Amino acid sequence: MKKYFLQIIIIVSIALILAPNFVLAASNDLLGLEIIRDELGLGTRDLRETIAMLLNQAMGLLGIIAVVVILYGGFVWMLSGGNEEKVKKAKDTMVSGIIGIVIVLTSFSLANFIINSILQAT
């Protein structure tokens, strides 16, 4: 009984492992790159628009990171328990986060100005 049970488990496992390969064989796009291209609009967008989209996404990510740094500094300050070294470290972390947000916003504005100037010029 154990021998048959083991054989059934092996057959089912092999079938489950090979099943996705049969589905992938139905398409020429094995890696799904055509779907990704269509979702991102890379086939229809101008290169400048694609670069602008990527820059906007990167600036958004950097802004989120700066906010997380500020929040981390706030948590360190709240949990410092009156320890002056930890309070100073928390203040420095929060100031660094605020400087990061200022840099991200400035670079975002500058990048949008340059990209819009390039897109309108041609």
LOMINU-843818 format. One record per residue: residue number from 1; x, y, z of N, C-alpha, C in turn; residue in one letter. Coordinates in Angstrom, 1 decimal. Each point is the difference from the previous one (the first is absolute). Layout:
BEGIN
+-----+--------+--------+--------+--------+--------+--------+--------+--------+--------+--------+
: num :    n_u :    n_v :    n_w :   ca_u :   ca_v :   ca_w :    c_u :    c_v :    c_w : residu :
+-----+--------+--------+--------+--------+--------+--------+--------+--------+--------+--------+
: NUM :      X :      Y :      Z :      X :      Y :      Z :      X :      Y :      Z :      a :
...
+-----+--------+--------+--------+--------+--------+--------+--------+--------+--------+--------+
//
This chain:
BEGIN
+-----+--------+--------+--------+--------+--------+--------+--------+--------+--------+--------+
: num :    n_u :    n_v :    n_w :   ca_u :   ca_v :   ca_w :    c_u :    c_v :    c_w : residu :
+-----+--------+--------+--------+--------+--------+--------+--------+--------+--------+--------+
:   1 :    0.8 :   -1.2 :    0.0 :   -0.8 :    1.2 :    0.0 :    0.9 :    1.3 :    0.0 :      m :
:   2 :    1.0 :    0.0 :    0.8 :    0.9 :    1.1 :    0.1 :    0.7 :    0.2 :   -1.4 :      k :
:   3 :    0.4 :   -1.1 :   -0.6 :    0.7 :    0.1 :   -1.3 :   -0.9 :    0.6 :   -1.1 :      k :
:   4 :   -1.3 :   -0.3 :    0.0 :   -0.9 :    0.6 :   -1.0 :   -0.3 :    1.5 :    0.4 :      y :
:   5 :   -0.1 :    0.3 :    1.2 :   -0.2 :    1.3 :    0.5 :    1.2 :    0.9 :   -0.4 :      f :
:   6 :    1.2 :   -0.5 :    0.1 :    1.2 :    0.7 :   -0.3 :    0.0 :    0.2 :   -1.6 :      l :
:   7 :   -0.3 :   -1.0 :   -0.7 :   -0.1 :    0.2 :   -1.5 :   -1.0 :    1.0 :   -0.4 :      q :
:   8 :   -1.1 :    0.0 :    0.6 :   -1.1 :    1.0 :   -0.3 :    0.5 :    1.4 :    0.3 :      i :
:   9 :    0.7 :    0.2 :    1.1 :    0.5 :    1.3 :    0.4 :    1.1 :    0.5 :   -1.0 :      i :
:  10 :    0.8 :   -0.9 :   -0.4 :    1.1 :    0.3 :   -1.0 :   -0.7 :    0.4 :   -1.3 :      i :
:  11 :   -0.9 :   -0.7 :   -0.5 :   -0.7 :    0.3 :   -1.3 :   -0.7 :    1.3 :    0.1 :      i :
:  12 :   -0.7 :    0.3 :    1.1 :   -0.7 :    1.2 :    0.1 :    1.0 :    1.2 :    0.1 :      v :
:  13 :    1.0 :   -0.2 :    0.7 :    1.1 :    1.1 :    0.1 :    0.6 :    0.3 :   -1.3 :      s :
:  14 :    0.3 :   -1.0 :   -0.8 :    0.6 :    0.2 :   -1.3 :   -1.0 :    0.7 :   -0.9 :      i :
:  15 :   -1.3 :   -0.4 :    0.1 :   -1.0 :    0.6 :   -0.9 :   -0.2 :    1.5 :    0.4 :      a :
:  16 :    0.0 :    0.3 :    1.3 :   -0.1 :    1.4 :    0.4 :    1.2 :    0.8 :   -0.4 :      l :
:  17 :    1.2 :   -0.6 :    0.0 :    1.2 :    0.8 :   -0.4 :    0.0 :    0.2 :   -1.5 :      i :
:  18 :   -0.5 :   -0.9 :   -0.8 :    0.1 :    0.1 :   -1.4 :   -1.2 :    0.7 :   -0.6 :      l :
:  19 :   -1.1 :    0.2 :    0.7 :   -1.2 :    0.6 :   -0.5 :    0.2 :    1.4 :   -0.4 :      a :
:  20 :    0.7 :    0.9 :    0.7 :    0.2 :    1.4 :   -0.5 :    0.8 :    0.0 :   -1.3 :      p :
:  21 :    0.9 :   -1.0 :   -0.2 :    0.8 :    0.0 :   -1.2 :   -0.9 :   -0.2 :   -1.2 :      n :
:  22 :   -1.0 :   -0.8 :    0.1 :   -0.9 :   -0.2 :   -1.1 :   -0.8 :    1.3 :   -0.3 :      f :
:  23 :   -0.3 :    0.7 :    1.0 :   -0.7 :    1.3 :   -0.2 :    0.9 :    1.0 :   -0.7 :      v :
:  24 :    1.2 :    0.0 :    0.4 :    1.0 :    1.0 :   -0.6 :    0.3 :   -0.4 :   -1.5 :      l :
:  25 :   -0.2 :   -1.3 :   -0.3 :    0.3 :   -0.4 :   -1.4 :   -1.0 :    0.5 :   -0.9 :      a :
:  26 :   -1.2 :    0.5 :    0.4 :   -1.0 :    0.5 :   -0.8 :    0.3 :    1.4 :   -0.6 :      a :
:  27 :    1.0 :    0.7 :    0.6 :    0.3 :    1.3 :   -0.5 :    1.5 :    0.1 :   -0.4 :      s :
:  28 :    0.2 :    0.9 :   -0.9 :    1.4 :    0.3 :   -0.4 :    0.8 :    0.8 :    1.0 :      n :
:  29 :   -0.8 :    0.7 :    0.9 :    0.6 :    0.9 :    1.0 :    0.2 :   -0.7 :    1.3 :      d :
:  30 :    1.1 :   -0.7 :    0.1 :    0.2 :   -0.9 :    1.2 :    0.2 :    0.8 :    1.3 :      l :
:  31 :    0.6 :    1.2 :   -0.2 :    0.4 :    0.8 :    1.2 :   -1.1 :    1.0 :    0.4 :      l :
:  32 :   -1.0 :    0.1 :   -0.8 :   -1.1 :    1.0 :    0.2 :    0.4 :    1.4 :   -0.3 :      g :
:  33 :    1.1 :    0.2 :   -0.8 :    0.4 :    1.4 :   -0.3 :   -0.9 :    0.8 :   -0.8 :      l :
:  34 :   -0.8 :   -0.7 :   -0.9 :   -1.0 :    0.8 :   -0.8 :   -1.1 :    0.5 :    0.9 :      e :
:  35 :   -0.4 :   -0.7 :    1.0 :   -1.0 :    0.5 :    0.9 :    0.5 :    1.2 :    0.8 :      i :
:  36 :    1.3 :   -0.1 :    0.5 :    0.5 :    1.1 :    0.7 :    0.2 :    1.2 :   -0.9 :      i :
:  37 :    0.4 :   -0.2 :   -1.2 :    0.1 :    1.1 :   -1.0 :   -1.3 :    0.7 :   -0.2 :      r :
:  38 :   -1.0 :   -0.8 :   -0.2 :   -1.4 :    0.6 :   -0.2 :   -0.5 :    0.7 :    1.2 :      d :
:  39 :    0.2 :   -0.5 :    1.2 :   -0.4 :    0.6 :    1.2 :    0.7 :    1.4 :    0.3 :      e :
:  40 :    1.3 :    0.0 :   -0.3 :    0.7 :    1.2 :    0.2 :   -0.2 :    1.0 :   -1.2 :      l :
:  41 :   -0.5 :   -0.4 :   -1.1 :   -0.2 :    0.8 :   -1.1 :    1.3 :    0.3 :   -0.7 :      g :
:  42 :    1.0 :   -0.9 :    0.1 :    1.3 :    0.3 :   -0.7 :   -0.1 :   -0.1 :   -1.5 :      l :
:  43 :   -1.0 :   -0.8 :   -0.5 :   -0.1 :   -0.1 :   -1.4 :   -0.5 :    1.2 :   -0.7 :      g :
:  44 :   -0.8 :    0.8 :    0.8 :   -0.7 :    1.2 :   -0.6 :    0.6 :    1.3 :    0.5 :      t :
:  45 :    0.8 :    0.0 :    1.0 :    0.5 :    1.3 :    0.6 :    1.3 :    0.4 :   -0.7 :      r :
:  46 :    0.2 :    1.3 :    0.0 :    1.3 :    0.5 :   -0.4 :    1.0 :   -0.2 :    1.1 :      d :
:  47 :    1.3 :   -0.1 :   -0.4 :    1.0 :   -0.3 :    1.0 :    0.1 :    1.1 :    1.1 :      l :
:  48 :   -0.2 :    1.2 :   -0.4 :    0.0 :    1.1 :    1.0 :   -1.1 :   -0.1 :    1.0 :      r :
:  49 :   -1.2 :   -0.5 :   -0.4 :   -1.1 :   -0.2 :    0.9 :    0.3 :   -1.1 :    0.9 :      e :
:  50 :    0.6 :   -1.1 :   -0.5 :    0.4 :   -1.1 :    0.9 :    1.0 :    0.4 :    1.0 :      t :
:  51 :    1.0 :    0.8 :   -0.4 :    1.0 :    0.5 :    1.0 :   -0.7 :    0.9 :    1.0 :      i :
:  52 :   -0.9 :    0.8 :   -0.4 :   -0.7 :    0.9 :    1.0 :   -0.8 :   -0.9 :    1.0 :      a :
:  53 :   -0.6 :   -1.0 :   -0.5 :   -0.8 :   -0.9 :    0.9 :    0.9 :   -0.7 :    1.0 :      m :
:  54 :    1.2 :   -0.4 :   -0.5 :    0.9 :   -0.7 :    0.9 :    0.6 :    1.0 :    1.1 :      l :
:  55 :    0.2 :    1.2 :   -0.5 :    0.5 :    1.0 :    1.0 :   -1.0 :    0.3 :    1.0 :      l :
:  56 :   -1.3 :    0.2 :   -0.4 :   -1.0 :    0.3 :    1.0 :   -0.2 :   -1.2 :    1.0 :      n :
:  57 :    0.1 :   -1.2 :   -0.5 :   -0.1 :   -1.1 :    0.9 :    1.2 :   -0.1 :    1.0 :      q :
:  58 :    1.2 :    0.3 :   -0.5 :    1.2 :    0.1 :    0.9 :   -0.1 :    1.1 :    1.0 :      a :
:  59 :   -0.5 :    1.1 :   -0.4 :   -0.2 :    1.1 :    1.0 :   -1.0 :   -0.3 :    1.0 :      m :
:  60 :   -1.1 :   -0.6 :   -0.4 :   -1.0 :   -0.5 :    1.0 :    0.6 :   -0.9 :    1.0 :      g :
:  61 :    0.8 :   -1.0 :   -0.5 :    0.6 :   -1.0 :    0.9 :    1.0 :    0.7 :    1.0 :      l :
:  62 :    0.7 :    1.0 :   -0.5 :    1.0 :    0.7 :    0.9 :   -0.8 :    0.8 :    1.0 :      l :
:  63 :   -1.1 :    0.6 :   -0.4 :   -0.8 :    0.8 :    1.0 :   -0.5 :   -0.9 :    1.1 :      g :
:  64 :   -0.5 :   -1.2 :   -0.4 :   -0.5 :   -0.9 :    1.0 :    1.2 :   -0.4 :    1.0 :      i :
:  65 :    1.2 :   -0.3 :   -0.5 :    1.1 :   -0.3 :    0.8 :    0.3 :    1.1 :    1.0 :      i :
:  66 :    0.0 :    1.3 :   -0.5 :    0.2 :    1.1 :    0.9 :   -1.0 :    0.1 :    1.1 :      a :
:  67 :   -1.3 :   -0.2 :   -0.3 :   -1.0 :    0.0 :    1.0 :    0.2 :   -1.1 :    1.0 :      v :
:  68 :    0.4 :   -1.2 :   -0.4 :    0.3 :   -1.1 :    0.9 :    1.2 :    0.4 :    0.9 :      v :
:  69 :    1.0 :    0.7 :   -0.5 :    1.1 :    0.4 :    0.8 :   -0.5 :    1.0 :    1.1 :      v :
:  70 :   -0.9 :    0.9 :   -0.4 :   -0.5 :    0.9 :    1.0 :   -0.8 :   -0.7 :    1.1 :      i :
:  71 :   -0.8 :   -1.0 :   -0.4 :   -0.8 :   -0.7 :    0.9 :    0.9 :   -0.8 :    1.0 :      l :
:  72 :    1.1 :   -0.6 :   -0.6 :    1.0 :   -0.8 :    0.8 :    0.6 :    1.0 :    1.1 :      y :
:  73 :    0.4 :    1.2 :   -0.4 :    0.5 :    0.9 :    0.9 :   -1.0 :    0.4 :    1.1 :      g :
:  74 :   -1.2 :    0.1 :   -0.4 :   -1.1 :    0.3 :    1.0 :   -0.1 :   -1.2 :    1.0 :      g :
:  75 :    0.0 :   -1.2 :   -0.5 :   -0.1 :   -1.1 :    0.9 :    1.2 :   -0.1 :    1.0 :      f :
:  76 :    1.2 :    0.2 :   -0.6 :    1.2 :    0.0 :    0.9 :   -0.1 :    1.1 :    1.1 :      v :
:  77 :   -0.5 :    1.1 :   -0.4 :   -0.2 :    1.1 :    1.0 :   -1.0 :   -0.4 :    1.1 :      w :
:  78 :   -1.1 :   -0.6 :   -0.5 :   -1.0 :   -0.3 :    1.0 :    0.5 :   -1.1 :    1.0 :      m :
:  79 :    0.8 :   -0.9 :   -0.6 :    0.5 :   -1.2 :    0.8 :    1.3 :    0.3 :    0.7 :      l :
:  80 :    0.5 :    1.3 :   -0.1 :    1.3 :    0.3 :    0.6 :    0.0 :   -0.1 :    1.5 :      s :
:  81 :   -1.1 :    0.3 :    0.6 :   -0.1 :   -0.1 :    1.5 :    0.8 :    1.1 :    0.7 :      g :
:  82 :    0.2 :    1.2 :   -0.7 :    0.7 :    1.1 :    0.6 :    1.5 :   -0.1 :   -0.2 :      g :
:  83 :    0.5 :   -1.0 :   -0.7 :    1.5 :   -0.2 :   -0.2 :    0.4 :    1.1 :   -1.1 :      n :
:  84 :    0.9 :    0.9 :    0.4 :    0.3 :    1.1 :   -0.9 :    0.7 :   -0.5 :   -1.3 :      e :
:  85 :    0.8 :   -1.0 :    0.1 :    0.6 :   -0.5 :   -1.2 :   -1.0 :   -0.5 :   -1.0 :      e :
:  86 :   -1.0 :   -0.8 :    0.5 :   -1.0 :   -0.5 :   -0.9 :   -0.9 :    1.1 :   -0.6 :      k :
:  87 :   -0.3 :    1.1 :    0.9 :   -0.8 :    1.1 :   -0.5 :    0.8 :    0.7 :   -1.1 :      v :
:  88 :    1.3 :    0.2 :    0.2 :    0.8 :    0.7 :   -1.0 :    0.0 :   -0.8 :   -1.3 :      k :
:  89 :    0.2 :   -1.3 :    0.1 :    0.0 :   -0.9 :   -1.2 :   -1.4 :    0.1 :   -0.7 :      k :
:  90 :   -1.0 :    0.0 :    0.8 :   -1.4 :    0.1 :   -0.6 :   -0.2 :    1.3 :   -0.8 :      a :
:  91 :    0.5 :    1.1 :    0.7 :   -0.2 :    1.3 :   -0.7 :    0.9 :    0.1 :   -1.3 :      k :
:  92 :    1.2 :   -0.6 :    0.1 :    0.8 :    0.0 :   -1.2 :   -0.6 :   -0.8 :   -1.1 :      d :
:  93 :   -0.6 :   -1.1 :    0.4 :   -0.7 :   -0.9 :   -1.0 :   -1.2 :    0.7 :   -0.7 :      t :
:  94 :   -0.8 :    0.7 :    0.9 :   -1.1 :    0.8 :   -0.6 :    0.4 :    1.1 :   -0.9 :      m :
:  95 :    1.1 :    0.7 :    0.4 :    0.5 :    1.1 :   -0.8 :    0.5 :   -0.6 :   -1.4 :      v :
:  96 :    0.6 :   -1.1 :    0.1 :    0.5 :   -0.7 :   -1.3 :   -1.2 :   -0.3 :   -0.8 :      s :
:  97 :   -1.1 :   -0.5 :    0.6 :   -1.2 :   -0.4 :   -0.8 :   -0.6 :    1.3 :   -0.6 :      g :
:  98 :   -0.1 :    1.1 :    0.7 :   -0.5 :    1.2 :   -0.5 :    0.8 :    0.5 :   -1.2 :      i :
:  99 :    1.4 :    0.0 :    0.2 :    0.9 :    0.4 :   -1.1 :   -0.3 :   -0.9 :   -1.2 :      i :
: 100 :   -0.2 :   -1.3 :    0.2 :   -0.2 :   -0.9 :   -1.1 :   -1.3 :    0.3 :   -0.7 :      g :
: 101 :   -1.1 :    0.4 :    0.7 :   -1.2 :    0.4 :   -0.6 :    0.2 :    1.3 :   -0.9 :      i :
: 102 :    0.7 :    0.9 :    0.6 :    0.3 :    1.3 :   -0.8 :    0.7 :   -0.4 :   -1.2 :      v :
: 103 :    1.0 :   -0.8 :    0.0 :    0.8 :   -0.4 :   -1.1 :   -0.9 :   -0.7 :   -1.1 :      i :
: 104 :   -0.8 :   -0.9 :    0.5 :   -0.9 :   -0.8 :   -0.9 :   -0.9 :    1.0 :   -0.7 :      v :
: 105 :   -0.7 :    0.9 :    0.8 :   -0.9 :    0.9 :   -0.6 :    0.6 :    0.9 :   -1.0 :      l :
: 106 :    1.2 :    0.5 :    0.3 :    0.7 :    0.9 :   -0.9 :    0.4 :   -0.7 :   -1.3 :      t :
: 107 :    0.6 :   -1.2 :    0.2 :    0.4 :   -0.8 :   -1.2 :   -1.3 :   -0.4 :   -0.9 :      s :
: 108 :   -1.1 :   -0.3 :    0.7 :   -1.2 :   -0.3 :   -0.7 :   -0.5 :    1.1 :   -0.8 :      f :
: 109 :    0.0 :    1.2 :    0.6 :   -0.4 :    1.2 :   -0.7 :    0.9 :    0.3 :   -1.2 :      s :
: 110 :    1.3 :   -0.1 :    0.2 :    1.0 :    0.3 :   -1.0 :   -0.1 :   -1.0 :   -1.2 :      l :
: 111 :   -0.2 :   -1.3 :    0.4 :   -0.1 :   -1.0 :   -1.0 :   -1.3 :    0.2 :   -0.9 :      a :
: 112 :   -1.1 :    0.3 :    0.7 :   -1.2 :    0.2 :   -0.7 :    0.1 :    1.2 :   -0.9 :      n :
: 113 :    0.6 :    1.1 :    0.4 :    0.2 :    1.2 :   -0.8 :    0.8 :   -0.4 :   -1.3 :      f :
: 114 :    1.1 :   -0.7 :    0.2 :    0.9 :   -0.4 :   -1.1 :   -0.7 :   -0.9 :   -1.0 :      i :
: 115 :   -0.7 :   -1.0 :    0.6 :   -0.7 :   -0.9 :   -0.9 :   -1.1 :    0.6 :   -0.8 :      i :
: 116 :   -0.8 :    0.9 :    0.7 :   -1.1 :    0.7 :   -0.7 :    0.6 :    0.9 :   -1.1 :      n :
: 117 :    1.1 :    0.7 :    0.3 :    0.6 :    0.8 :   -1.0 :    0.5 :   -0.8 :   -1.2 :      s :
: 118 :    0.5 :   -1.2 :    0.2 :    0.5 :   -0.8 :   -1.1 :   -1.2 :   -0.5 :   -0.8 :      i :
: 119 :   -1.1 :   -0.5 :    0.7 :   -1.1 :   -0.5 :   -0.7 :   -0.8 :    1.1 :   -0.8 :      l :
: 120 :    0.0 :    1.2 :    0.5 :   -0.7 :    1.1 :   -0.7 :    0.9 :    0.5 :   -1.1 :      q :
: 121 :    1.3 :   -0.1 :    0.1 :    0.9 :    0.5 :   -1.1 :   -0.1 :   -0.8 :   -1.3 :      a :
: 122 :   -0.3 :   -1.2 :    0.1 :    0.0 :   -0.9 :   -1.2 :   -1.4 :   -0.4 :   -0.4 :      t :
+-----+--------+--------+--------+--------+--------+--------+--------+--------+--------+--------+
//
